[in-house]
Amino acid sequence: MSETYDLYQQGRAHLKKGRAAQATVALEKAKRREPEKASIREALGIAYLRIQRYGEAEREFRAMLELSPADHYAHYGLGRALEKQGKQLEANGHYKLASSLRPQNEHYASRILDLDQEDEPDEPGDADEPNEDASGN
Protein backbone atom coordinates (compact mmCIF):
# COMPACT_ATOMS: atom_id res chain seq x y z
CA MET A 1 0.00 0.00 0.00
CA SER A 2 1.09 3.56 -0.59
CA GLU A 3 2.14 6.00 2.10
CA THR A 4 -0.71 8.30 1.06
CA TYR A 5 -3.24 5.55 1.65
CA ASP A 6 -1.67 4.81 5.04
CA LEU A 7 -1.97 8.50 5.99
CA TYR A 8 -5.59 8.51 4.85
CA GLN A 9 -6.37 5.41 6.91
CA GLN A 10 -4.60 6.89 9.92
CA GLY A 11 -6.72 10.05 9.59
CA ARG A 12 -9.92 8.01 9.29
CA ALA A 13 -8.97 5.99 12.38
CA HIS A 14 -8.47 9.20 14.36
CA LEU A 15 -11.88 10.44 13.21
CA LYS A 16 -13.56 7.21 14.28
CA LYS A 17 -11.97 7.55 17.73
CA GLY A 18 -13.17 11.15 18.07
CA ARG A 19 -9.74 12.70 17.59
CA ALA A 20 -10.49 15.12 14.79
CA ALA A 21 -7.54 17.43 15.47
CA GLN A 22 -5.11 14.53 15.17
CA ALA A 23 -6.90 13.38 12.03
CA THR A 24 -6.17 16.69 10.31
CA VAL A 25 -2.41 16.16 10.62
CA ALA A 26 -2.41 12.88 8.71
CA LEU A 27 -5.10 13.98 6.25
CA GLU A 28 -3.34 17.26 5.41
CA LYS A 29 -0.19 15.26 4.60
CA ALA A 30 -2.22 12.90 2.44
CA LYS A 31 -3.87 15.85 0.65
CA ARG A 32 -0.49 17.39 -0.16
CA ARG A 33 0.48 14.12 -1.84
CA GLU A 34 -2.81 13.60 -3.71
CA PRO A 35 -4.87 16.82 -3.84
CA GLU A 36 -7.29 15.36 -6.40
CA LYS A 37 -8.52 12.55 -4.11
CA ALA A 38 -12.08 13.38 -3.08
CA SER A 39 -12.02 10.78 -0.28
CA ILE A 40 -9.12 12.57 1.41
CA ARG A 41 -10.80 15.95 1.01
CA GLU A 42 -14.06 14.57 2.44
CA ALA A 43 -12.38 13.15 5.53
CA LEU A 44 -10.44 16.38 6.02
CA GLY A 45 -13.61 18.44 5.62
CA ILE A 46 -15.33 16.31 8.26
CA ALA A 47 -12.37 16.73 10.63
CA TYR A 48 -12.41 20.50 10.14
CA LEU A 49 -16.16 20.62 10.85
CA ARG A 50 -15.67 18.68 14.07
CA ILE A 51 -12.98 21.06 15.34
CA GLN A 52 -15.01 24.09 14.25
CA ARG A 53 -12.61 25.26 11.53
CA TYR A 54 -15.52 26.06 9.25
CA GLY A 55 -13.70 28.13 6.63
CA GLU A 56 -11.26 25.30 6.03
CA ALA A 57 -14.11 22.79 5.91
CA GLU A 58 -15.81 24.98 3.32
CA ARG A 59 -12.67 24.97 1.15
CA GLU A 60 -12.40 21.17 1.31
CA PHE A 61 -16.03 20.58 0.38
CA ARG A 62 -15.82 23.14 -2.44
CA ALA A 63 -12.74 21.33 -3.75
CA MET A 64 -14.71 18.06 -3.61
CA LEU A 65 -17.47 19.62 -5.69
CA GLU A 66 -14.95 20.75 -8.29
CA LEU A 67 -13.83 17.13 -8.55
CA SER A 68 -17.35 15.70 -8.43
CA PRO A 69 -20.19 18.26 -8.81
CA ALA A 70 -22.91 15.65 -8.18
CA ASP A 71 -21.50 14.42 -4.85
CA HIS A 72 -24.45 14.62 -2.47
CA TYR A 73 -22.32 14.45 0.67
CA ALA A 74 -20.04 17.26 -0.55
CA HIS A 75 -23.11 19.46 -0.95
CA TYR A 76 -24.30 18.51 2.52
CA GLY A 77 -20.87 19.09 4.10
CA LEU A 78 -20.52 22.43 2.35
CA GLY A 79 -23.98 23.35 3.60
CA ARG A 80 -22.95 22.53 7.18
CA ALA A 81 -19.77 24.61 6.90
CA LEU A 82 -21.67 27.55 5.41
CA GLU A 83 -24.46 27.34 7.98
CA LYS A 84 -21.92 27.41 10.83
CA GLN A 85 -20.48 30.60 9.31
CA GLY A 86 -23.91 32.25 9.25
CA LYS A 87 -24.40 31.85 5.48
CA GLN A 88 -27.83 30.23 5.79
CA LEU A 89 -29.16 31.09 2.36
CA GLU A 90 -26.18 29.59 0.52
CA ALA A 91 -26.17 26.63 2.91
CA ASN A 92 -29.83 25.97 2.20
CA GLY A 93 -29.12 25.82 -1.53
CA HIS A 94 -26.53 23.10 -0.96
CA TYR A 95 -28.86 21.20 1.38
CA LYS A 96 -31.50 21.28 -1.36
CA LEU A 97 -28.99 19.99 -3.92
CA ALA A 98 -27.90 17.22 -1.54
CA SER A 99 -31.52 16.25 -0.95
CA SER A 100 -32.35 16.23 -4.67
CA LEU A 101 -29.30 14.06 -5.38
CA ARG A 102 -30.15 11.64 -2.54
CA PRO A 103 -33.92 12.02 -1.92
CA GLN A 104 -34.09 8.96 0.34
CA ASN A 105 -31.83 10.69 2.89
CA GLU A 106 -34.26 12.24 5.36
CA HIS A 107 -31.48 14.03 7.23
CA TYR A 108 -30.73 16.21 4.20
CA ALA A 109 -34.39 17.15 3.88
CA SER A 110 -34.60 17.95 7.60
CA ARG A 111 -31.78 20.49 7.26
CA ILE A 112 -33.78 22.28 4.55
CA LEU A 113 -36.83 22.47 6.74
CA ASP A 114 -34.84 23.84 9.67
CA LEU A 115 -33.47 26.72 7.64
CA ASP A 116 -36.74 27.41 5.87
CA GLN A 117 -38.44 27.78 9.25
CA GLU A 118 -35.72 30.16 10.47
CA ASP A 119 -36.18 32.34 7.37
CA GLU A 120 -39.91 32.84 7.96
CA PRO A 121 -40.68 36.25 9.54
CA ASP A 122 -42.68 36.22 12.77
CA GLU A 123 -44.70 39.25 11.70
CA PRO A 124 -45.30 40.79 8.28
CA GLY A 125 -42.82 43.69 8.70
CA ASP A 126 -39.99 41.64 10.22
CA ALA A 127 -38.51 40.47 6.94
CA ASP A 128 -37.73 44.02 5.80
CA GLU A 129 -35.97 45.10 8.99
CA PRO A 130 -32.21 44.58 9.21
CA ASN A 131 -30.99 41.90 11.56
CA GLU A 132 -28.36 43.23 13.97
CA ASP A 133 -26.34 39.99 13.71
CA ALA A 134 -26.27 40.14 9.91
CA SER A 135 -24.98 43.73 9.86
CA GLY A 136 -21.69 42.74 11.46
CA ASN A 137 -22.17 45.16 14.39
C-alpha positions in Angstrom: 0.0 0.0 0.0 1.1 3.6 -0.6 2.1 6.0 2.1 -0.7 8.3 1.1 -3.2 5.5 1.6 -1.7 4.8 5.0 -2.0 8.5 6.0 -5.6 8.5 4.8 -6.4 5.4 6.9 -4.6 6.9 9.9 -6.7 10.0 9.6 -9.9 8.0 9.3 -9.0 6.0 12.4 -8.5 9.2 14.4 -11.9 10.4 13.2 -13.6 7.2 14.3 -12.0 7.5 17.7 -13.2 11.1 18.1 -9.7 12.7 17.6 -10.5 15.1 14.8 -7.5 17.4 15.5 -5.1 14.5 15.2 -6.9 13.4 12.0 -6.2 16.7 10.3 -2.4 16.2 10.6 -2.4 12.9 8.7 -5.1 14.0 6.3 -3.3 17.3 5.4 -0.2 15.3 4.6 -2.2 12.9 2.4 -3.9 15.9 0.7 -0.5 17.4 -0.2 0.5 14.1 -1.8 -2.8 13.6 -3.7 -4.9 16.8 -3.8 -7.3 15.4 -6.4 -8.5 12.5 -4.1 -12.1 13.4 -3.1 -12.0 10.8 -0.3 -9.1 12.6 1.4 -10.8 15.9 1.0 -14.1 14.6 2.4 -12.4 13.1 5.5 -10.4 16.4 6.0 -13.6 18.4 5.6 -15.3 16.3 8.3 -12.4 16.7 10.6 -12.4 20.5 10.1 -16.2 20.6 10.8 -15.7 18.7 14.1 -13.0 21.1 15.3 -15.0 24.1 14.3 -12.6 25.3 11.5 -15.5 26.1 9.2 -13.7 28.1 6.6 -11.3 25.3 6.0 -14.1 22.8 5.9 -15.8 25.0 3.3 -12.7 25.0 1.2 -12.4 21.2 1.3 -16.0 20.6 0.4 -15.8 23.1 -2.4 -12.7 21.3 -3.8 -14.7 18.1 -3.6 -17.5 19.6 -5.7 -15.0 20.8 -8.3 -13.8 17.1 -8.5 -17.4 15.7 -8.4 -20.2 18.3 -8.8 -22.9 15.7 -8.2 -21.5 14.4 -4.8 -24.5 14.6 -2.5 -22.3 14.5 0.7 -20.0 17.3 -0.5 -23.1 19.5 -1.0 -24.3 18.5 2.5 -20.9 19.1 4.1 -20.5 22.4 2.4 -24.0 23.3 3.6 -23.0 22.5 7.2 -19.8 24.6 6.9 -21.7 27.6 5.4 -24.5 27.3 8.0 -21.9 27.4 10.8 -20.5 30.6 9.3 -23.9 32.3 9.2 -24.4 31.8 5.5 -27.8 30.2 5.8 -29.2 31.1 2.4 -26.2 29.6 0.5 -26.2 26.6 2.9 -29.8 26.0 2.2 -29.1 25.8 -1.5 -26.5 23.1 -1.0 -28.9 21.2 1.4 -31.5 21.3 -1.4 -29.0 20.0 -3.9 -27.9 17.2 -1.5 -31.5 16.3 -1.0 -32.3 16.2 -4.7 -29.3 14.1 -5.4 -30.1 11.6 -2.5 -33.9 12.0 -1.9 -34.1 9.0 0.3 -31.8 10.7 2.9 -34.3 12.2 5.4 -31.5 14.0 7.2 -30.7 16.2 4.2 -34.4 17.2 3.9 -34.6 17.9 7.6 -31.8 20.5 7.3 -33.8 22.3 4.5 -36.8 22.5 6.7 -34.8 23.8 9.7 -33.5 26.7 7.6 -36.7 27.4 5.9 -38.4 27.8 9.3 -35.7 30.2 10.5 -36.2 32.3 7.4 -39.9 32.8 8.0 -40.7 36.2 9.5 -42.7 36.2 12.8 -44.7 39.2 11.7 -45.3 40.8 8.3 -42.8 43.7 8.7 -40.0 41.6 10.2 -38.5 40.5 6.9 -37.7 44.0 5.8 -36.0 45.1 9.0 -32.2 44.6 9.2 -31.0 41.9 11.6 -28.4 43.2 14.0 -26.3 40.0 13.7 -26.3 40.1 9.9 -25.0 43.7 9.9 -21.7 42.7 11.5 -22.2 45.2 14.4 
